[in-house]
Structure formats: C-alpha cells, structure tokens
Amino acid sequence: MTTANELPPPKALNECGALIIGGTAGIGFATAKALAQAGVPRIVIVGRNPERGEPAAKSLTDLGADAHFLAGSPLDPADAAEIAADAERLLGGIDIMMCTTAADGIAPELFKDIPASDISRILTEMATPAMHMASAVLPGMRSRKGGVIVNVASDAAKTATPGEAMIGAAKAAIVMFTRTLAIEEKRHGIRANALTPSLVHGTASTERITSGEGFSAKLFASAAKQASLGVPDADDIAALAVFVCSPAAGKLTGQAISVNGGISAA
C-alpha cells in the first residue's frame, strides 16, 4: 500500500545496499558492522587507506555481508561522483548513504590563533564532502522513490564552544544542509538526518585531539567531566545510526541528534 503521493514503503534493512563514506574506522566502521549485524546484505565502505580498508571489508564479509572497499575521498566532486557510480554498480542501488569523513590535521584552536589563510580550507575540507556525496547519490534515490542519508556532524554545530569557531561553523553547515535537504527531498521518499556526537571514545580523531597537554586536550578533558552518563563510543553512535536507517524511523527526517552522555542538551 502506498501513501497519498504514491511513495513506496521504506525498505527493510535486509533489502538495502549501504554506502559508508569514512567506513574503514571509527564511527563509520562501527556503523558498517552494526548494519551488517542488523541484516543489511550489501555494504560498500570508502576510505583513503587500502591497507586499512581491505581488512575492514573482509571483516564485514565475515559478518555475512557482501562487502567491498573503495579507495577515495569525496573532497572533490568528480571523485564523489565516481564513488557513487561504483557503489551503485556494486550494491545494485544505494539505499543508505552515510558520510562520516574527518578532516586530517584539524583540531580545536582559538580563532585568534588560526591563520586567515586557513579559514577557507577548513570550511571546505570539513563541510563539502557530505554535500558532494548527497549530490552524487540523490539521482538514484529519486529514481527509486526512496533512500536514507545520514551525515555525521558534531555537537559543535549546536553549542558554542571555545576553540571550535571554525569546526562549529563547518559542522553547522552540514546540519543545516541536511535539514534543508530533508525538506526538499521528502516528497521523493528520501530521508536525511544528522548525528551530532561530541566526545567519542576510541576513535582516531578523538585520540589525536586529546593527546598531549595542548588546548584541545584540556577542552575535551573538561567536556568528559560533563558526561555523567558516560562518554559514548563509536558503537553507541552506530546503534543510533542503524535505527535512523531502519523502517522504524520511517517518519524521522530533518533532525540533528546528539549522543553525548550529557555533555550538552542542545
């Protein structure tokens, strides 16, 4: 039975093909594993490092998924289009697209200490990959009258935090982009939501910015004290991602959802 505007019902997870950008480590890989365990039969993970990506894909195969690794980065729109085309072929259609890329070398820093020449680069590297990938997968999703887009941003998109002026600006761009995309594409059966974690234990990004005695280490040590329910790990974020991708969340779109253990309530 279709809805009034003739949209098909959301696909069950065991009927979906999933593309995970940044899926070789951290939140992306945890989500890929959780989706495989939830019955998603076809998964493509994308990353820049084949030495990490190939074993990651093999571990998903061991969980029962038909899994593939693609080497690449969606920072360039042409590369994003190529990734989407390859994933469409491997998956037989992209039903789920999650973008959880992290920009290398960007850590919390007071704005006064950031060279003006770095501003454009930071915004571009942090904000545009999610936009490039959405642009690349939307035509296929529209043609099938359905799809799920999940972008991983940050609590910095919602809560002003010292040292995160640039990070917050970039992540807020992802959140507003995702929310607006949800409104534009709902009539085509496409849902779009953002996940906005804060500190996440056990990821390379967190380890990089919390090591040592610098500003970012002190910032996140203070934030961790506010997480009375415990600092989340990648599996906590992945559990939410699986729900958001599932038919159980079939009416959930345009939201920015935080899993942060109580660090903030934005």
Disulfide bonds with the S-S distance in Angstrom:
none
